[in-house]
Every structure is written in structure tokens, then in C-alpha cells.
């Protein structure tokens, strides 16, 4: 396993964005051009000795750094991972810049900076803390925001092989679902959603798998299934991420409108307004958000016949069918044995 | 104050630059200003940290004169020690020293001086407060504040200290004034809302609920921190609940938007919400109960959150203590300490309590169920039903309610399959009979009465002594009656009536339905007897109006108009709002009509309002009938003109019929020259408008007039209108139609053109020239755009194209559904799309379209076709039981007699054959050739198939007999099956020559040589 991790790290150096879903490997030559990657790193060994040098090479057992000696000389020192206590990098101050750009939604600028940091640090993932590695979760967000699912998925694959903390892993998997939504990978989305739902102790941990399934069903015109999935966060996710709740409201409204259940759709709309959560457009649900914003709720309330504008003529065909567990998983609420 | 160069610092109100939250820096060179503090830095730090000390030091520093110090060293020393103890947080010792000062030096002049009194009293009071000597604290602080109080930020703490001491002491008498003083003088103090909250609690402690609630309202309306606002609200809710005022507590709970994530006392909120929710549920206020329940988390989630919140609070408290060694935040700290204690207490209760999740979810789910929010109920109950870890009883409850949710949502198929699985999983469940009865109701609601009765029969067989048995039997009888199977219905009703211990509610309803069924069988006397005895025995029963109305109806059917009228009048006067009142008024009109009181009848019919469109139209046409019968043609014409022109009646139909009567009335008044132009004008006005309907019917009227009105009747009329002239002079209606088609093409009136084409096609269909009809319809698809086609045209064109396997037909049908979602012609789309999907082997989709047909357009003329297709779909899926039921249902339709019945029999035969029930299949084929001789091609097929099946099951003799019977009918010789039969017979007798001998022995006629020839 360790060996695998390290190999992943070596792949990373060649360029992230590697995606194992039959897609072409994306090679970002520019990634190697960051200046930080060529700056020396400081190494503190467990025995207290310290060294400084530029990364020369690395493999699954350790790495080498080089140091200039004299005018043209070069000393190369090799270390094994187990001997390393700490590694120090330049450029920590860049995280503040990243935070500012992230706040301003300057995704490309964030990517530009973070990629340099990533290249500098990725080889050292075997000895970095999960918190340090998880910082690059922001980079995944940026890729999703610029709708680059390939790069996002490549990075997700790398991060999830290093991160084991449940909260971090959950966040990374949520990103995975967004990427599947972006790229229309139905089978993978259903599989990951179900895994997340069934592995999670309860829905309040994350209701996003339900939301993702809901969007996926909308896409496949399985409105009843979309509606039923959306209901789960609305019923059980108290105090969870309001973005997920607003998306769940939006899915429930769209599904019921498509099914021409006008009074139910209006009820969800009213509940949403009462809860003061409003959906905002996100790359993985833009088309649905656009559709939702086109609904004239006031007019629909005054004249419910307008439902014909929004309804799908085949919507109620699904009414008479059984709901499959794979389409709408069974929520596992926690029950303690007293 | 003299020299700024000196280094010792003390603070003094009203001097020097501000220091933090109200402190001020003052520099002095006088050593007596800070006698006990040798380290100015420490003093500075202290001053920065504690305003209280600054205040006291400053008072001291400026007041004690050097002379006094020299003369009263012991006094100064003692004071210095007391002060030192105070600063070192040795409050008990400080109290002791301060009390000694008073004991020994109270008479001293310096002691009496205000400049001494102020720091002395304040330090003494606070030391007493912090060492728990509340009585002294109250005395000292009150003394200080009543004498020296100034409205400064520093003194706010002393007021809070006094409030605190009074609260500890339980002295309520003076509290109010100090609360008010604090709240009035320090509206911006950081602890203002804590004090206000404390005041609310204090009022509650004194049972001054009104005042407490007023205080709560002030907090709620303020900008107080949200946790404090919500906590105060929760406290009021709790108080109201303790007092049993659940209404008010639920109002308070539901009218706030609770921020669950920032709630400091989630358990408190959860328990209150649970209690309020249960109460609202018991009150039948399900939507509100849902809102309350939505604030209740799962038990384990609540435990986890409560623990985590407590941990956060404990950490906050620790940090508060650390950052506030001088207890400036005494009130704050005390407040949160109380909160923490309460939370710990609740957590303890939670931990030892049992997991409420399942019982809560059952209640939550039921609220959704009862408020008609079936999807939410479905999610909750499904999760309970399929939750492995729950005990059987809980899962059983989940299952049962899951069925209810599915049933409520109208998912008949799912409800049915859930019911069946429930029966398998919980065969001994006390809920099973209920579930099965619901299954029957599911079928009933889906309009499938026959299948509902199968379930009911099974239910009655499985639970013959169940208390609900009479109800099941009554329901089955009712279904039989609706199906027109009156014999079975009456048998069920009579058995219920004759059985013992039938609940009265069931008995009365059964007797009523028995009477209604008898009446439908024209057994009026028996029906009347039944209803009259019901009325006599139960004069106050809620069904009395129904009894009366039915009695009135039966009298009418028996032509006893007087009694009918009398009964209906009684019914209308006693129960004017009853659901049959509109029908009764119409019936009264019919009674008057039957009695020959035509004016009265017209008056009664005219009173029927359009809010019941069906009865209104019936009444309007009854008026027309009377006017026609009385030969009041001018009135008839006027009456229907008003009907046609009335734009306020939205649900109006039968327009072409009204137009017909107008034209007919004109004709009767010797004005055929007006009637025809009138209809032609309607054609001209509406013919090319895709949104107007009934043009085909108007054409039918014109066709009738063309036949009945001679050209001569127009002899004396000056026909200025060229189109009327054309109509009158055309040789027949068909040639006029052709002219119109040509004209429509010339002027590009595409809708009109398409309609005329369709009219022609329908005529061809009537003449059974189906291929030509289809071709004519397909011609319509040549119009420029689908948009010019009306609903019927889209449907007919789409279907005709699909029937000839042109896939483009699908587009027409889908367009029909989009453009005309409410038209009855959408039946054509449902049927056509089902056909299309079946051809593509998408049986599931085909089934769905057909179910939609049944649900929305069950009475369309294509209903029999749809049912036959449904049988075929089931056959493809391999669901023989459903397929057989579909065909059987069609056989029960009287309106489908003839060819559809033949096809249903053929379908049944094929299904049984597929299911290896060859004997049954043979029986159905035999029914085809014995009952439907007119359908020669089908008869041929039926003979051949039955013969083949006889062969298959080894009954060669019967097979041979069937072949012979078939071959013996020369009128069938033109069909290919006839030739095949001959061939097969030859093979059979070649294989089994003994059959021929046996045939002879049995007296069969020997076959001739030519019969054996192909």
C-alpha cells in the first residue's frame, strides 16, 4: 500500500490530472516550471541533524536532495522516509494569497498558485501530515469551478490515497460526486453515492450523496426517484450544509413540477422560503438552476394550469412502478440498542 | 496630578487618556497613592485588567491625606492589608480586614469621608460577594450605591454585584429596582442581555409569568446574542408546557426560525419539540406537528451533539475563568455555569433514557401520511420496514405504513406488491387483514373492481371469522353491483344482512346498496320496500337523504310521478345541501316533463346552474326536447343560440348538437335557406382554427341537411353567398367536400384542409375501408407544419402513421400531448405511443402509456384497443395472470361486443397456450368459432388453432374432428388457415390411420378424396 502511495506521488510529479477512467492522460508541462519547486527544502532528521537542498529525485523508499559544492560541484544526499522528522518549504505565505483569491472566486489565480505549491510538496506527501495534504482540497474545488473534471478527478484520486481522516475523506468524496455529475458518469456516481450513504453513520454527516443522486435522476427523467432522494436531506439533515439543503429543495421542486404536482412543488417552494435557503448556481447543477430560476412561482400560484409549461408529458409514467433500492437507497438511521 | 513626569500610575475617573473599556491612566509621583504596590508595571497591568480595582485605587489615591496617614498608621496599615488581600483574591481574609476597619475606626473622621467610603465599601462589598457572604455584600454594595452611585461603566459592575448578591440571598424585595436601574443606565453594557435574561428567570421563580414573558419579548425583539434569545424562548415554552398551555407553547415553538446549528441546548429544544409535536398530532394538526417534529434529531445524533456542545461550553467556561481572574465576568460566568449544569443534567437523562428514534419516526411518518404528504411518509416508513436491526414488530409497523403511503400516493402497482410481500413476511400479523383490505381498495381506486374482488374473496377465505368480514363482503357486493353482476352482488348483500352481529353501520349500508342494486335490476317494489323500511327504522341516520333521493328515483322509474315528486320535494326541503340535490332538481324537471307539465319542467330545468356542467347541459337539452315536442321552433332556435353564444360557461360541450338543433328549427320554420348558411358560416368561422372543436360533427349535420333539404326549397331564395350556392347546387355532400378540400388547398387553409381529409377518412373507416382511411389520414401529414393541426388531427395522423410503421407518427403524438394536455384526444397519443413502444420491445414503457390511457381517458373509443394491447403487453412480459385479467375485463364491457370481444378471446387462448394450459386455450378458441361466426377470418384461425392444440395434447380424435368441421365449411375456404388445416389433417391421418376407422365406427361421415387433397 505504501509502495502504491509513493508511486502515486511520483506520477504526480509528472503532472496531475491523471484520470484512470479511460481518459487520456493529461500532461501539464507548465506544472514543472514553477519556481518554488526548484527552491531548496530543509530536512530535519529524527536524530536532530538538518540539511538543505533541492529535490533531486524520489522513490518509494526515500528521496535525494542535491547541494551545490564549490563552483560546479554537486553533492547529492539520499534519505529514507523513516529517518525524516520534518521537512520545511518556502512559500507558506502563499496560502494567504490563495485564501484571498478563493474568497474572490478567482479560481484560475488560485490554481496558478496552488499548482506550484502542489508540485513542490507532492513528492513529500509520505511524510506530510493529513492537514497539510488536505489543504489541496481547495485546488479540487477550483478545478470543479472552472469545470475541468479531468484535472479534478486526477487530484481527487491522489488526495484520497493519502487522506484517512473521515471528515477529510468525506469532503474529497463529495468532490468526487460533483465531478461525476459534471462529466455525466452515472454508474460511478450511483456507486459512490451508495457507498457514502451506507458507510456514513447517519445522514447529518453529509447529505450530498442524496443531492447528487437527485440531480442524476433528474437528468435521466426519473422524477419520482429524484424527488424521493431529495426528501432525505429535507427530512433528516438538521443543521447540515445549507447549500445541500437548498439544492435538495430545488430538486424536490423541479421533480414535482415535472410531475405536474403543482401544489406539492409550491409547498416545497414555500418551505424553502421559510427556511431562508436559496439555491445558487454551481457548475455541476447549472442547467437545473437555470431551469429553476425560469419558473414564475407567483404566476404559477395564481394560475395552476401553468404547470403545463413546466410539466414533462412522460413524468407520471413512473408512478406505477416499484422504486428500486439502487435508485433510492434505504437510509440507515442510527438506532442504539438500549 | 501635579507633574506628568512621575512614574507611578493610578487610574482616576475623568482624567487622562482612555484605557480599554473605560479605564483611564493617571500618573502621580506621590508614594501614598500606591502604598502597597512596589511595582508600577504590575499596577499598570492590573489596571488594564480590572477596572474595579482601578476605580478603588483611584479613589484612595486622591483622598487619603498625608496627615491622616501619619496620625492613623494602624488604620492605613489595616486598610492596606485589606486591599492587598482583595487584590490577591483572598476574599475571605479581605472581608475580615475590611470588617475590622469598620469595627475599630468607624468613628474616625477619615473613615467617614466620602473619598474613603467609596473604595472601602465597593471593595468590601465585592470581597463579601466573591467569598459568598451575601448579606455583607448586599449591605456594603447597597450602602455604596445608595450614597455614592454615579452612572459610570465601572459602577455597572457594582450594580451587577448587588443584583447577584440579592439573588443569592433570595431577597426579592429590592431586586426589581436594581434590575431596572442597570437596564436603564447601561443599555450598551456587554452583559446587559444576561442581566435581562436573569431578570426573566427571576420573574419566573416568583411565578410572575406575565412579567417574565414581557421580559422575554424584549429580549427576543432585541439584538441580544442568538443563543440567549433562543434560550429565553425555550424557557418560556418550557414554562408554558409545565402549565399545560400547549397551544401557546406550540405557537412560540413554531413561529420561530430555530437555528439548529447554533442552538446551545439542542436536547432542550428536541424534548420540547417532541412534546409539542405529539400534542399537535393528537389534535389532528399534522402540518404543525411536522414542523415541531422536524426539530427532533435521531437519538444518537442528539447524544453526540449534546456531548459536543457541552464540551464546547466547558471549554468556553474554562477560558472565561482564565481570562478573567478578577471575576469581572461573574454574571456571565455564573450564567453559563448554570447552563452547563442543566445541559449535563439533560445529557445524563438522555444517556440513561431509551432510544426514541423508532417511535418518533413512526409518529413523524404518520403526520406526513395524515396530511397527505405521502412521499415523505414513504421515505420514513420504508426506512423502518427495511431496517434490519429493528425488532419484528417495529418493522411490521413500518411495512404496514409503507403500504399506506404508497397507496395514498396512488402508486397502485407498488402498493399491491408491497401488500403481497407484507403477507409473505408477516403471515400472522394482526395488520395483514387490514393490509389486504387496503390492497382491495387499491384495486378499487384504480378502477379495477374485478381484481379488487379477487383480493376480497381471498381475504374472506383466509379470515372467515374476522370482525371486519361483513365489511369485506359488503365491499365485494358493491363491486359486483358496479360491475353489473347483480346476482353476485345481491348474494353478498343478503349474506351480510342475514349474518349475526353485523355492526349497524355496515348493516344499514348493505341494506341500502341491496336496494339500489334491486332497483338497477328493475325490481322496484323490493327496492322500495328496502329503502322505506330503512327510513322508518333509522329516521335520523346520516344516510336518510340518500334513502329519500333513491325512493324518489324509484317512484319515477315506476312512473309514479306524484310520489316521486312528493319525495323529491321532501328531500330538497329537508336536505337542500345534500350531494344529490342538483340531480334531484333535474329529476323533478323530468317528472314534470313526464307528467306533461312542460312549462313547469322548463322552469325547473332552467334553474339548474352551470356549476355542474353535466347536469346543466342535460337540462339545456331537455328544454330543447320540450320545445321541439311543443313545436316551439322559434324558441328552440333562440334557446340553443343563447346556449352556443354563452361565453361564460367554460365547460360547454355538445355545440355541434346545439347548432344542429338551431339549423333543424330553422328548417322546420321553412327556413332551410337559413339553416344551411348558418352551419356553413360556423364552418367558415371555425374550420381553420386549430383550437375550435367539433367541426367534424358540424359537417355531419350538414351532410344530414344535404340529404333532407332539396335544392328546390332554395328556389325562391336569392343565394348571394357563393359558398352556400355551391353547397346547395353540388350533386351530393361528397362532391361538396371535395370542392372544399380543393378550396382549402388553394387558400392554404391548412387546418380546414386537414379536417376535411380526416372527415373523409372517417367516412372510409365507417365503410370499413381501413387501408384507404389510413392513407387519407397520412395525407394530412403533408401539411406545412404540425402546428396547424388540432388535437384530434395530431392524434389521428400520428396513430395512422404508427399503424403503418412510420416512426414519424411518434412526433405527432408527443406534440399532441404538449400542445393539448387536457384534450380527450390524448387517448390517441397514449394508445399510439404504447403501440410504438411495444414494437420497439420496450414493454415497460408500453405498459406505462396504457396505464395512463386507463387512468385519464378510460372512456375513449379506443379503450377496447388499448385493453387488447395491454393484454399483449402482459403476454410479452410473461405476466399471464395480469394479461388474462385484462382480456377478461374487456369481455365484461358491453360496448366492446363484436370484434374486440373476439380479439380478447383470441388473446386469452394464446395466453393460456403460452402458460401450457392447453385445455383452457382450446376452450377459448372454441368460443370464438361458436359465438362469433360473423368474423370468418377469426373463425378460421380458431378452428385451426384448436385442432392443433388437440393434436398437441394427444387428443387426435378431437383434433381430427376440428379439422373436419373446419374443412366442412366452404365459406371459410378462402383463408390461408383453411389450406393449412387441410394439410395438417392429411398429416394427422397419415400418422394415425386408425383415426379414420374409429371415425367410421363412431358414425362420423367418411371423408371424400377431394377433402384430402390440398
Contacts between the chains, C-beta under 8 A, distances in Angstrom:
chain1	res1	chain2	res2	distance
A	201	B	300	7.9
A	202	B	298	6.1
A	202	B	300	7.2
A	202	B	301	5.8
A	204	B	297	7.3
A	204	B	301	5.7
A	227	B	375	6.0
A	228	B	375	6.2
A	228	B	378	7.0
A	228	B	379	6.0
A	231	B	375	5.8
A	231	B	376	5.6
A	231	B	379	5.0
A	232	B	379	6.4
A	234	B	376	7.9
A	235	B	294	7.7
A	235	B	376	6.1
A	235	B	379	6.4
A	235	B	380	7.0
A	236	B	298	7.6
A	238	B	260	4.8
A	238	B	294	7.6
A	238	B	295	7.3
A	238	B	297	5.4
A	238	B	301	7.9
A	239	B	260	3.8
A	239	B	261	4.0
A	264	B	373	7.8
A	264	B	375	7.7
A	267	B	373	8.0
A	274	B	257	7.5
A	275	B	257	7.5
A	276	B	257	6.9
A	308	B	821	5.0
A	311	B	821	7.6
A	313	B	814	6.8
A	313	B	817	4.2
A	313	B	818	6.0
A	313	B	821	7.4
A	316	B	852	6.9
A	317	B	845	7.2
A	317	B	848	3.8
A	317	B	849	7.0
A	317	B	851	7.8
A	317	B	852	6.5
A	318	B	848	7.5
A	319	B	409	7.8
A	319	B	410	6.6
A	319	B	411	5.8
A	320	B	411	6.3
A	320	B	412	6.2
A	320	B	413	4.4
A	320	B	414	7.3
A	320	B	848	6.7
A	320	B	851	5.3
A	321	B	411	8.0
A	321	B	413	6.6
A	321	B	414	7.1
A	321	B	844	7.6
A	321	B	848	7.6
A	322	B	413	6.9
A	322	B	414	5.1
A	322	B	417	6.0
A	323	B	414	7.0
A	325	B	386	8.0
A	330	B	382	6.4
A	330	B	383	5.6
A	330	B	386	4.7
A	330	B	387	7.5
A	331	B	379	7.3
A	331	B	383	4.7
A	332	B	383	7.6
A	332	B	387	7.0
A	333	B	298	5.2
A	333	B	357	6.1
A	333	B	361	7.2
A	333	B	383	6.4
A	333	B	387	7.5
A	334	B	298	5.6
A	334	B	299	7.6
A	334	B	300	4.2
A	334	B	301	7.0
A	334	B	357	7.3
A	335	B	299	7.8
A	335	B	300	7.6
A	335	B	355	5.8
A	335	B	357	5.5
A	335	B	358	6.4
A	335	B	387	7.2
A	335	B	389	5.8
A	335	B	390	6.7
A	336	B	299	6.3
A	336	B	300	5.4
A	336	B	303	8.0
A	336	B	355	4.6
A	337	B	355	7.8
A	337	B	389	7.7
A	338	B	354	4.4
A	338	B	355	5.6
